[in-house]
Amino acid sequence: MATGTIALALVVGANFVPGATGWPVLGITLALLAAFALGWPRLMKVPAPNPVSLVIFVVGAAAAVLGLWARPGPGLGWVAPSLAAGLILMFVTQLVRGTDAQKRLDSVATGICGMLIAAFGSGWAVLGTDPDGRAVALMAGIAILGAAAPGVSRLPDRVVFPLGFVLAVLFGGAASLLHPDLSVVPGLVLGAACGLVVVGTRAMLVSLGGPKGPAQMAAAALAPLLVCGSVTWYVMLLLV
């Protein structure tokens, strides 16, 4: 919870740097991508994590940088070519391990999932280039905190999931009141979308036994946060 909260504060707060043009958010996003890429293969327990981590970071960084350069249009269109190149690189990392290597298919599947999550994190970088990005990023941050809050309690999982989702919707709607030019509808939709990502990711990780060690904990905390970057961007694109 602490790792996710700090990361969320950094990526949302970077939008409010005076005179920011998107570069502060990009820098924070790249740092979060590096931490996620390091921990994700270890969280999924692949036998040779370092090459997988490298490809995940390269794909996420490429999507974020290209998305930032693609102003003023919806820069997340760069996610597709980044993933396409990453898919080839991911297979190459397993080919060079040799035919006798174990869990090559598992490593590819884990790497592809990690690439998707990392590429979705480019949404945070692109948000920093839009005039409405600050307000929407703040709304998303408040909604994500609402979704994550029940996870630190001792409540059973069957209660944490719906409670986190409901709190995210309520927090997102309430956060929309902080910006006079935004209606409550985008806040509710954003809260529902981000809340579902957060509580769904938590339920999946709990079923896998939970993270162990700093790198795995960082990946577990950053995975839903990165996905919410693209979720936030598309909600802004469609409703704001």
C-alpha positions as CSV (number, residue, x, y, z in Angstrom):
1,M,0.0,0.0,0.0
2,A,2.8,2.4,0.9
3,T,4.7,1.7,-2.4
4,G,1.6,2.3,-4.4
5,T,0.6,5.4,-2.6
6,I,4.1,7.0,-3.0
7,A,4.1,6.1,-6.7
8,L,0.6,7.4,-7.2
9,A,1.5,10.7,-5.5
10,L,4.6,11.1,-7.7
11,V,2.9,10.4,-11.0
12,V,-0.1,12.6,-10.2
13,G,1.9,15.4,-8.5
14,A,4.3,15.6,-11.5
15,N,1.3,17.0,-13.5
16,F,1.2,20.0,-11.2
17,V,4.9,21.0,-11.6
18,P,4.9,24.7,-12.6
19,G,5.5,25.1,-16.3
20,A,5.3,21.3,-16.9
21,T,5.1,20.2,-20.5
22,G,4.8,16.4,-19.9
23,W,8.5,15.7,-19.3
24,P,8.3,15.5,-15.4
25,V,5.5,12.9,-15.8
26,L,7.5,11.0,-18.3
27,G,10.4,10.9,-16.0
28,I,8.3,9.5,-13.1
29,T,6.6,7.1,-15.5
30,L,9.9,5.7,-16.7
31,A,11.1,5.2,-13.1
32,L,7.9,3.3,-12.2
33,L,8.3,1.2,-15.4
34,A,11.8,0.2,-14.4
35,A,10.7,-0.9,-10.9
36,F,7.7,-2.8,-12.4
37,A,9.8,-4.5,-15.1
38,L,12.4,-5.6,-12.5
39,G,9.8,-7.2,-10.2
40,W,7.1,-8.6,-12.6
41,P,9.0,-11.7,-13.8
42,R,10.1,-12.4,-10.3
43,L,6.5,-12.1,-9.0
44,M,5.4,-14.6,-11.7
45,K,8.4,-16.8,-10.9
46,V,9.9,-17.2,-14.3
47,P,13.3,-19.0,-14.3
48,A,15.3,-16.4,-16.2
49,P,13.8,-13.0,-15.2
50,N,16.5,-10.5,-16.4
51,P,15.9,-10.7,-20.2
52,V,12.2,-10.6,-19.7
53,S,12.5,-7.5,-17.4
54,L,14.6,-5.7,-20.0
55,V,12.1,-6.3,-22.8
56,I,9.2,-5.2,-20.6
57,F,11.0,-1.9,-19.7
58,V,12.0,-1.2,-23.3
59,V,8.4,-1.7,-24.5
60,G,6.9,0.5,-21.8
61,A,9.5,3.2,-22.2
62,A,9.1,3.2,-26.0
63,A,5.3,3.5,-25.7
64,A,5.6,6.4,-23.2
65,V,8.2,8.3,-25.2
66,L,6.5,7.9,-28.6
67,G,3.2,8.8,-27.0
68,L,4.7,12.0,-25.7
69,W,6.1,12.9,-29.1
70,A,2.8,12.2,-30.8
71,R,1.1,15.4,-29.6
72,P,-1.6,16.6,-29.8
73,G,-3.5,13.4,-31.0
74,P,-4.2,10.3,-28.9
75,G,-0.6,9.2,-28.5
76,L,-1.6,5.8,-27.1
77,G,-1.7,4.7,-30.7
78,W,2.0,4.1,-30.3
79,V,1.2,1.2,-27.9
80,A,0.6,-1.2,-30.8
81,P,3.9,-0.9,-32.6
82,S,5.8,-0.9,-29.3
83,L,4.0,-4.2,-28.4
84,A,4.6,-5.7,-31.8
85,A,8.4,-5.0,-31.5
86,G,8.4,-6.3,-27.9
87,L,6.7,-9.5,-28.9
88,I,9.5,-10.3,-31.3
89,L,12.1,-9.5,-28.7
90,M,10.4,-11.6,-26.1
91,F,10.5,-14.7,-28.3
92,V,14.1,-14.0,-29.1
93,T,15.0,-14.0,-25.4
94,Q,13.6,-17.5,-25.1
95,L,15.1,-18.8,-28.3
96,V,18.7,-17.9,-27.1
97,R,18.1,-19.8,-23.9
98,G,18.2,-23.1,-25.9
99,T,15.8,-25.9,-26.5
100,D,16.5,-27.5,-23.2
101,A,15.5,-24.4,-21.1
102,Q,12.6,-24.8,-18.8
103,K,9.3,-22.9,-18.9
104,R,10.0,-21.0,-22.1
105,L,6.4,-20.7,-22.9
106,D,5.5,-19.6,-19.4
107,S,8.2,-16.9,-19.7
108,V,6.8,-15.6,-23.0
109,A,3.3,-15.5,-21.6
110,T,4.5,-13.7,-18.4
111,G,6.5,-11.3,-20.6
112,I,3.6,-10.5,-22.9
113,C,1.4,-9.7,-19.9
114,G,4.1,-7.5,-18.4
115,M,4.5,-5.7,-21.7
116,L,0.8,-4.9,-21.9
117,I,0.8,-3.5,-18.4
118,A,4.0,-1.5,-19.0
119,A,2.6,-0.1,-22.3
120,F,-0.6,0.9,-20.6
121,G,1.5,3.0,-18.2
122,S,2.3,5.3,-21.1
123,G,-1.2,6.8,-20.5
124,W,0.3,8.7,-17.5
125,A,3.0,10.3,-19.7
126,V,0.5,11.4,-22.3
127,L,-1.9,12.8,-19.7
128,G,0.9,15.3,-18.9
129,T,0.6,16.9,-22.4
130,D,-3.2,17.6,-22.2
131,P,-4.6,20.8,-20.5
132,D,-7.3,18.7,-18.9
133,G,-4.8,16.0,-17.8
134,R,-4.1,17.5,-14.4
135,A,-7.7,17.5,-13.2
136,V,-8.4,14.0,-14.6
137,A,-5.2,12.6,-13.2
138,L,-6.1,14.0,-9.8
139,M,-9.6,12.4,-10.1
140,A,-8.0,9.1,-11.0
141,G,-5.6,9.3,-8.1
142,I,-8.3,9.9,-5.5
143,A,-10.4,7.0,-7.0
144,I,-7.4,4.6,-6.9
145,L,-6.8,5.5,-3.2
146,G,-10.4,4.7,-2.5
147,A,-10.2,1.3,-4.2
148,A,-7.0,0.4,-2.4
149,A,-7.9,1.5,1.1
150,P,-10.0,-1.6,2.1
151,G,-7.0,-3.8,1.0
152,V,-5.0,-2.8,4.1
153,S,-7.8,-3.9,6.5
154,R,-8.3,-7.4,7.9
155,L,-11.6,-7.8,6.1
156,P,-12.1,-11.0,4.0
157,D,-11.5,-10.8,0.3
158,R,-15.2,-11.3,-0.5
159,V,-15.8,-8.0,1.3
160,V,-12.7,-6.1,0.1
161,F,-13.5,-6.5,-3.6
162,P,-17.0,-4.9,-3.7
163,L,-16.2,-2.4,-1.0
164,G,-13.1,-1.2,-2.8
165,F,-15.1,-0.9,-6.1
166,V,-17.9,1.1,-4.4
167,L,-15.4,3.5,-2.7
168,A,-13.6,4.1,-5.9
169,V,-16.8,5.1,-7.7
170,L,-17.8,7.4,-4.8
171,F,-14.3,8.9,-4.5
172,G,-14.1,9.5,-8.2
173,G,-17.5,11.2,-8.2
174,A,-16.5,13.4,-5.3
175,A,-13.2,14.3,-6.8
176,S,-15.0,15.7,-9.9
177,L,-16.3,18.4,-7.6
178,L,-12.8,19.8,-7.2
179,H,-12.8,21.0,-10.8
180,P,-15.7,23.3,-11.8
181,D,-15.4,22.5,-15.5
182,L,-16.0,18.8,-15.1
183,S,-19.3,17.0,-14.5
184,V,-19.7,14.2,-12.0
185,V,-20.2,11.6,-14.8
186,P,-16.6,11.3,-15.9
187,G,-15.6,11.0,-12.2
188,L,-18.0,8.2,-11.6
189,V,-17.0,6.3,-14.8
190,L,-13.3,6.9,-14.0
191,G,-13.8,5.7,-10.4
192,A,-15.6,2.5,-11.7
193,A,-12.9,1.7,-14.3
194,C,-9.9,2.4,-12.1
195,G,-11.6,0.7,-9.1
196,L,-12.2,-2.5,-11.1
197,V,-8.6,-2.6,-12.2
198,V,-7.3,-2.2,-8.6
199,V,-9.6,-4.6,-6.8
200,G,-9.4,-7.1,-9.7
201,T,-5.6,-7.1,-9.6
202,R,-5.5,-7.5,-5.9
203,A,-7.9,-10.5,-6.1
204,M,-5.6,-12.1,-8.7
205,L,-2.4,-11.6,-6.7
206,V,-4.0,-12.8,-3.5
207,S,-5.1,-16.0,-5.3
208,L,-1.4,-16.5,-6.4
209,G,-0.2,-16.3,-2.8
210,G,0.8,-12.6,-2.8
211,P,4.2,-11.0,-3.4
212,K,7.3,-11.8,-1.4
213,G,10.3,-9.5,-1.3
214,P,10.7,-5.8,-2.2
215,A,10.9,-6.3,-6.0
216,Q,7.7,-8.5,-6.1
217,M,5.9,-6.1,-3.8
218,A,6.8,-3.1,-6.1
219,A,5.5,-5.0,-9.1
220,A,2.3,-5.9,-7.4
221,A,1.7,-2.3,-6.3
222,L,2.6,-0.8,-9.7
223,A,0.7,-3.1,-12.0
224,P,-2.8,-1.7,-11.4
225,L,-1.4,1.9,-11.2
226,L,0.2,1.5,-14.7
227,V,-2.9,0.1,-16.2
228,C,-4.9,2.9,-14.8
229,G,-2.8,5.3,-16.8
230,S,-4.4,4.2,-20.1
231,V,-7.8,3.8,-18.5
232,T,-7.6,7.4,-17.3
233,W,-6.5,8.7,-20.7
234,Y,-9.3,7.0,-22.6
235,V,-12.0,8.1,-20.1
236,M,-10.7,11.7,-20.6
237,L,-10.7,11.2,-24.3
238,L,-14.3,10.0,-24.4
239,L,-16.0,11.9,-21.7
240,V,-14.1,15.2,-20.9
